[in-house]
Amino acid sequence: EAEGVSLADVETWDGLVNALPIPVTLEVSARVAGALLRRREVKCAADLLRMVLAYACCDYSLRLLGIWCAARGLGNLSHNALRKRLKHCNRWLGMLIMALLQARRLQLPQGSALRVRIQDATRVVGPGSQRAEWRVHLCLDVAQARMDGIEVTDVHGGETLVRFAAQPGEIRLGDRGYAHSRGLGEILAGGGQLVVRINWQNLPMQEEDGRRFDIATWLREIQQTPAGASERSVWLPTPKGRFAVRMVACPLPAEKAEEARRRARQAARKKKHNVDERTLLAAGFVLLVTNLPIGSWSTQQVLALYRLRWQVEILFKRLKSLLVLDGLRAQDPELAQTYLLAKLLGALMLEEMTGQAYAHVAADWDIQARPASLWRMTAIWQDVLRNLIRGSLTQAMIKEALPRLHRFLSDGPRKRRSQWAQAQALLHALSGC
C-alpha cells in the first residue's frame, strides 16, 4: 500500500489504484493470473481493472461498456472483445480480493478481548433462470463491521465452517446450514469456539456413555415445566473425534412458534409427505450447540451472542439492495464469476473507504448514542466509488468518439423490424406524399 495513502482520501482513479493494498503491482498480478497476456487495445492492467469495475460496479452492459471505453480513450473494443477480456479476469480478481483480505488481517488490533466472526452464504440466480446457479460465501468480523472472508462457488458449493480457516481467539457463529459434524469437528479439533444453530435431527448427539441423546424427549420435558431457556451437556461425535458441547434450547414466543410450525407444514406439503411431530415440537425452539465454557458464558449470554448473527443478513441485504449483487446478467460461467468477484472487490473498497472515513468524524459526535448508519454510509460512498471509476464524461468526449460508436449504438440483426424503425419509415413515406 502506498505510504500515507488512504482510500478515503483519493480523488482520482489513479489515486484509487495506487491506494490498493496489494503486495505486487497490478501489471505483475494481471500477467501472473493470465488476465493481460496480449494488450492490443488495452494499454495497461489499471485500464483493464477499470473496465471490469465499470462493468460490475457501474452495471454497464457490454455495449454501454464499449461506448464508455471508446469515449474515455481506454480502447476501441467490440462488445465481443470486451466479453473475452472480462472472462479471463476472474482469477486475477480473486488474487486482488485475497490481497485486500490479507492486508485487513495484518491490520487487526492486537490483544482484542473478543473476536466474533459470522459465516453465511447467499444464492444468486442467473438471468432467465428459476434456480440458484451461484453461491456467495462470506465471513463477517462483527467488531470491525467488515468482511474478512469471501468465496464464490457454483450452487454445489455447500455451506461448511471449514470453508474459512479458524483464527486464534475467535468465536464462529453459524445458522442451521452449518450444523454438520464434519465442519463442527474441524473447528472443535483445532481448539476453536463456536455457536451454531441446529435442527433436532441433523446431529447425532450422545449421552456421556455413548447412548443417543433424545432431543425430542428433552424438549417435551422443557414444555411441561416452562422456565425460559434450558441447556444440557452432551457429546458430539465427529470424524475428528468426540467432543463435549453444550446444547441450549430457548422456547420461541407463541406467535413465532406457530409461524415456524406453519412453515414446517407447508414445506412438508410441498414435498408431499406428512410432517413429523418432532419437527413441529422443535419448531417452537431455538436450538444451539456451543463449546463456550459455562463458567464464562451463561445460557443467556450464549443466546445474546447468537443474536449477533443477524448482522450478516443485514450485510447481504446491503450488498443486494445497494450494490445489486443479485443483479447477475451474465449466463457464461466465466463472465458470471468475473461479475460477482468484481462486485465483491468493489464492496471491499467501499468498506475501506467508509471505515477510514470515521477518522474524520468530529470529536463531539457521540457515535455510541447516535451511531452512523452503515446503509447510508455505504450508499453515499458507493456514489463516490462509481464516480472514481467512471470519471467525468462530457458531451465533447462522446461527440469526438461518435464515429467509432456506430457498432455499439446500432441494434444487432433481428427477425422482426423494430417499432421505432417502422414508425420512422412510415412517417418518411407519408411526408413524401
Buried (B, 14 or more C-beta within 10 A) or exposed (E): BEEEBBBBBBEEBEBBBBBBBBEEEBEEBBBEBEBBEEEEBBEBBBBBBBBBBBBBBBBBEBBBBBBBBBBBEBBBBBBEBBBEBBBBBBBBBBBBBEBBBBBBEEEEEEEEEEBBBBBBBBEBBBEEEEEBBBBBBBBBBBEBEBBBBBBBBEEEBBBBBBBBEBBEEBBBBBBEBBBBBEBBBBBBBEEBBBBBBBEBEEBEBBEEEEEEBEBBEBBEEBEEEEEEBBBBEBBBBBEBEEBEBBBBBBBBEEEEBEEBBEEBBEEBEEEEEEBBEBBBBBBBBBBBBBBBEEEEBEBEEBBEBBEBBEBBEEBBEBBBEBBBBBEBBBEEBBBBBBBBBBBBBBBBBBBBBBBBBEEEEEEEEEEEEEEEEBEEBBBEBBEBBBEBBBBEEEEEBBEEBEEEBEBBEEEEEEEEEEEEEEEEEEEEEEEEE
